[in-house]
Amino acid sequence: MIETGVAMKKLKFVLSLTNDDNDYQQEQASAAERAARRLGVDLIIVHANNDAVTQSQQLLQFVQSSTGARPDAIVFEPAGGTAFPQVARAATAANIGWVVLNHDADYLQKLREGARVPVFSISSDHLEVGRVQGRQLAALLPEGGSVLHIEGPPGSSAAKLRTEGMNQTKPSAVQVKTLRGQWTEESAHRAVSSWLRLRTSQEMHFNAVAAQDDSMAAGARKAFGEAVGTERDRWLHIPFIGCDGMPKTGQSWVRSGILTATIYIRPNADLALEMLTDTLRGGTHPQERTLTLPESFPAIEELTAKAEKDKGARHRSANV
């Protein structure tokens, strides 16, 4: 049974994010801060610098703090491949609510059974994110081709699901080569720059670059922009697509032509605070898992029209 006796005091929440360099993580923080002001709750935001050990230690410090300093709930997006089940058990034992963002935590069902505090997860439908990206590639490359795919870190369930979804919907005529990044522009820039120094990279011709977030797409484009001569021109004339679609970054980059497309993934830290506040002030306990749906930006139909227009322009140029 969920305790709701905290309704009369000012609620205090901790939000732990993977880093403060990624545009989506920055928007998570901004959305949570706006929600906290609107809801009248206290909010502490910490960043893990993409280090799971650091994040685990940060969360344990809050769980083990003196009773009066403990938060009413912890909301976090895992920096690694684990959602810290031991820390979760310690938190709920201390009557601290536990919310996992953008990660499939398989221990939640069991943890909820004996918890007296809210325990749930909120995530974008990462499988659908990948499916949307596969449809974007189908629209942009109707005749097939090769794609350089910039994936997130190997321990990330979001990265795995996005890749699975993309493979479900991309045409079989679209071939993929994968490099890995860490959800940051710098990591993708480093990965692509290292790859470009290999002799084999000169033998490969890609028709598009698809990254699992916008900052990595921007990092890849930056690396290709540093190439020399005709190679640089060739790289920068192919489509670059990403994910996250934040208004000031991904959507803006599409409008300016830096990216051809992105996928809008709504921030969910604010939704977590809203659901926690409602529950702790006497509302019903949320379901174990809530999924939000992504959207192509621009719409798939617009990308299809763009591909047809570009094909027509190439055909006319060839006949001149």
Backbone hydrogen bonds, N-H to C=O, Kabsch-Sander energy under -0.5 kcal/mol:
donor,donor_aa,acceptor,acceptor_aa,energy
3,E,116,R,-3.2
7,A,4,T,-1.2
8,M,5,G,-0.5
9,K,6,V,-0.9
13,F,42,D,-2.5
14,V,73,A,-2.0
15,L,44,I,-3.2
16,S,14,V,-0.5
16,S,75,V,-2.8
17,L,15,L,-0.6
17,L,46,V,-2.6
26,Q,22,N,-2.3
27,E,23,D,-2.0
28,Q,24,Y,-2.4
29,A,25,Q,-2.1
30,S,26,Q,-2.2
31,A,27,E,-2.9
32,A,28,Q,-2.2
33,E,29,A,-2.4
34,R,30,S,-2.2
35,A,31,A,-2.1
36,A,32,A,-2.7
37,R,33,E,-2.0
38,R,34,R,-2.1
39,L,35,A,-2.6
40,G,36,A,-1.4
41,V,36,A,-2.0
42,D,11,L,-3.0
44,I,13,F,-2.3
46,V,15,L,-2.5
48,A,17,L,-2.0
50,N,18,T,-3.5
51,D,48,A,-1.5
52,A,50,N,-0.5
55,Q,51,D,-2.2
56,S,52,A,-2.6
57,Q,53,V,-2.3
58,Q,54,T,-2.4
59,L,55,Q,-2.5
60,L,56,S,-2.3
61,Q,57,Q,-1.9
62,F,58,Q,-1.3
63,V,59,L,-2.1
64,Q,60,L,-2.8
65,S,62,F,-0.7
69,A,66,S,-1.3
70,R,66,S,-1.0
70,R,67,T,-0.8
72,D,12,K,-3.4
73,A,12,K,-1.0
74,I,97,G,-2.6
75,V,14,V,-3.3
76,F,99,V,-2.3
77,E,16,S,-2.3
88,A,84,F,-2.4
89,R,85,P,-2.2
90,A,86,Q,-2.0
91,A,87,V,-2.5
92,T,88,A,-2.5
93,A,89,R,-2.0
94,A,90,A,-1.2
95,N,92,T,-1.6
96,I,91,A,-2.5
97,G,72,D,-2.8
97,G,95,N,-0.5
98,W,118,P,-2.4
99,V,74,I,-2.6
100,V,120,F,-1.8
101,L,76,F,-2.7
102,N,122,I,-2.5
105,A,103,H,-1.1
106,D,104,D,-0.8
108,L,105,A,-1.4
111,L,107,Y,-2.2
112,R,108,L,-2.4
113,E,109,Q,-0.9
113,E,110,K,-0.6
114,G,110,K,-0.7
115,A,111,L,-0.6
120,F,98,W,-1.8
121,S,288,E,-2.1
122,I,100,V,-2.3
123,S,290,T,-2.6
125,D,292,T,-2.5
126,H,124,S,-1.6
129,V,125,D,-2.0
130,G,126,H,-2.2
131,R,127,L,-1.9
132,V,128,E,-2.8
133,Q,129,V,-2.1
134,G,130,G,-2.4
135,R,131,R,-2.1
136,Q,132,V,-2.3
137,L,133,Q,-2.3
138,A,134,G,-2.0
139,A,135,R,-2.1
140,L,136,Q,-2.5
141,L,137,L,-2.5
144,G,141,L,-2.2
145,G,173,A,-2.0
147,V,175,Q,-3.0
148,L,208,A,-2.3
149,H,147,V,-0.7
149,H,177,K,-3.7
150,I,148,L,-0.5
150,I,210,A,-2.3
151,E,149,H,-0.8
151,E,179,L,-3.0
156,S,153,P,-1.7
160,K,156,S,-1.9
161,L,157,S,-2.5
162,R,158,A,-2.4
163,T,159,A,-2.2
164,E,160,K,-2.3
165,G,161,L,-2.8
166,M,162,R,-2.3
167,N,163,T,-2.3
168,Q,164,E,-1.1
169,T,165,G,-1.1
169,T,166,M,-0.6
170,K,166,M,-2.4
174,V,171,P,-1.9
175,Q,145,G,-2.9
175,Q,173,A,-0.7
177,K,147,V,-2.6
179,L,149,H,-2.8
181,G,151,E,-2.9
188,A,184,T,-1.6
189,H,185,E,-2.5
190,R,186,E,-2.3
191,A,187,S,-2.2
192,V,188,A,-2.7
193,S,189,H,-2.4
194,S,190,R,-2.2
195,W,191,A,-2.0
196,L,192,V,-2.6
197,R,193,S,-0.9
197,R,194,S,-0.6
198,L,195,W,-1.7
201,S,198,L,-0.8
202,Q,198,L,-0.6
202,Q,199,R,-1.2
203,E,200,T,-1.1
204,M,201,S,-1.0
206,F,204,M,-0.5
207,N,146,S,-3.4
208,A,146,S,-1.0
209,V,239,P,-2.5
210,A,148,L,-2.5
211,A,209,V,-0.5
211,A,241,I,-2.9
212,Q,150,I,-2.3
214,D,243,C,-2.6
217,A,213,D,-1.8
218,A,214,D,-2.6
219,G,215,S,-2.1
220,A,216,M,-2.4
221,R,217,A,-2.3
222,K,218,A,-2.2
223,A,219,G,-2.0
224,F,220,A,-2.3
225,G,221,R,-2.1
226,E,222,K,-0.7
226,E,223,A,-1.0
227,A,224,F,-1.4
231,E,228,V,-1.2
232,R,228,V,-0.6
233,D,229,G,-1.6
234,R,230,T,-2.5
235,W,231,E,-2.4
236,L,232,R,-2.4
237,H,233,D,-0.6
237,H,234,R,-0.8
238,I,235,W,-1.4
241,I,209,V,-2.8
242,G,261,A,-1.7
244,D,263,I,-2.1
249,T,246,M,-0.9
251,Q,246,M,-2.1
252,S,246,M,-0.6
253,W,249,T,-3.2
254,V,250,G,-1.9
255,R,251,Q,-2.1
256,S,252,S,-1.9
257,G,253,W,-0.8
257,G,254,V,-0.7
258,I,253,W,-1.5
259,L,253,W,-1.6
260,T,240,F,-3.3
261,A,240,F,-1.0
262,T,297,F,-3.0
264,Y,295,E,-3.1
265,I,244,D,-2.5
265,I,263,I,-0.6
266,R,264,Y,-0.5
272,A,268,N,-2.0
273,L,269,A,-1.9
274,E,270,D,-2.2
275,M,271,L,-2.4
276,L,272,A,-2.6
277,T,273,L,-2.7
278,D,274,E,-2.3
279,T,275,M,-2.2
280,L,276,L,-2.9
281,R,277,T,-1.4
282,G,279,T,-1.6
283,G,278,D,-2.9
290,T,121,S,-2.0
292,T,123,S,-2.1
295,E,264,Y,-1.6
297,F,262,T,-2.7
302,E,299,A,-0.7
303,L,299,A,-1.7
304,T,300,I,-2.4
305,A,301,E,-2.1
306,K,302,E,-2.3
307,A,303,L,-2.5
308,E,304,T,-2.1
309,K,305,A,-2.3
310,D,306,K,-2.8
311,K,307,A,-2.3
312,G,308,E,-2.1
313,A,309,K,-2.2
314,R,310,D,-2.2
315,H,311,K,-2.1
316,R,312,G,-2.4
317,S,313,A,-2.1
318,A,314,R,-2.1
319,N,315,H,-1.2
320,V,317,S,-0.9
